[in-house]
Amino acid sequence: MNINIRNTPNPSLKGPEEMARVGVERDGSATLQRSSSTTAAQDGVTLTSTAARLRSLENTISSLPVVDSRRVAEIKQTIDEGSYEINPQRIAEKMLDMEQEWSR
């Protein structure tokens, strides 16, 4: 049995009771289901502590700025002062390192 876990239920649902009442389909859509006297088997997903920690780290990282403004200001100042030095050897090494990472 394949279950598509990429689709998440509608965030307006209040909890497992309402999700069971509404019935979340595999394609992400929801349909109203009537209560019956029989109990249907339900599939569930439990996140491990590692998954929860990864989600927390992802949220933290996404809130960080993409650009280090302090570093940009330092480089700008050294360029304005005329003291910014370009090291072609270091640039070449970094480019080779990046190429090796991509080829793995």
GIWOVEN-V414483 format. One record per helix or strand of 3 or more residues. SS is the DSSP state (H for helix, E for strand). FROM is the first residue (numbers start at 1). LEN is the number of residues. Records with the same first field share a line. If there is no record, write none. Layout:
SS=FROM-LEN + FROM-LEN
This chain:
H=16-7 + 49-15 + 69-13 + 88-15
